[in-house]
Amino acid sequence: MTLIQFLIVATALFSFGLYGVITRKNAVLVLASVELMLAAVNINLVAFDVYLDDPLNSGQIFTLFTIALAAAEVGIGIAIILMIYRNRQSADVDDLDLMKG
C-alpha cells in the first residue's frame, strides 16, 4: 500500500471521530469518538515513519505514547462519567453543567 492510501484511511477515521464528537450527546460515545481520532493519528504516525524510513522509528515510539495516553484517557474519562451518572442519573453531555460556578 502507498502512503496516500494510509492517509485516506486515517482522514476518514479522523472525520468519523470528529463527527461523533460534534454530534453525540452520550459521553461514552464521545469518548469512543475521541479514541477513533487517536487511532487515526496513530495510523499517520506509523505511515510517515515507514515512508520516511526513520532509523530510530520515532513514529512508532510516539504511537506507543499515544496508545498509553488513550488508555489513561479512557480510564479517567469512564471514572468521571460514572461519577456524574451516579449523581445525575444521566450521561448526557448537554446536561453537564456540574462544574459551572
N, C-alpha and C positions, 0 to 999 in steps of 0.2 A: 504494500500500500504506500501511497505517496503522502507527503506532508499535508497537501491540500485536503485529502480525504479525512485525515485525522482532525484537521482544523474545522472542517464542515461538521463532523460529528460532535466535536466539542462546542461549536457555536450553537448547534441545535439543542444540545443538552443544557447549555447555559441559558438559552432562550426559554426552554420549558421551565427551568428552575426559576427564572426571573418572573415569568408569567404566573407561576404558582405563588411566589412571594407576594406579588401585587394583588392577585385576585382571591386568594384563600382567606377564610375567616377563622378557621380552626388553627390553633397554634401548633399542633403536632404536624399538620400538613405544611405549615410554613417552614418548620424545621426540616422536614423531608425535602422541601424545595431548595433550601439552602444547601443541603447535602448534595443535591443534583448539581448545583452551581460549583461546589467544591470538587466534585468528580470531573466536571468539565475543565477546571483549572489543572487538575492532576493529569488529564489527558494531554493538555497543551504542554505542560512541563516535560513530560516524558517524550512527547513527539519532538519537541525542539531539542531535547538532549540527544536523542538519536540522530536527528537531522544535522546538528552541528558537530557530531562526533566528539563530544567533550570527554577527554580522558579522565576527568575527575568525577564524571557522572553527577554533575551538580543538579540537574533537573530531577533525577531520581531521588537524590538526597532531600531536595525541597519537597518532593512528593511525599516522602515519609513524614516530614514535618507537618504537612497539611493534613495527612491522614491522622496523625496524633492530635492535631488541633481540632479536627472534625469529631474525633471520639470524645474529647473533652467538652466540646460544644454541645454534643448530644447529651452527654451525661448531666451536665449542669442545666441545660435547657429543659430536659424532661423533668428534672427535680423541681425547677421553678414552675413549670406548667402544672405539675401535680399539686404543689402547694397552693397555687392560685385556684386550681379546680376544687380543692378541699374547702377553701374559703368562700368561693363564689358559686360553686356548682356549675361552672361554665368554663370552657377553654376557648371562648370566642375572643378573637383579637380586638374586635371593636369595643368590647366591654372592659378592656384592661386599662382603666384609669386609676388603678390601685396605687400607683406610685406618684400620682399627681399630688401636689401640696395642698 
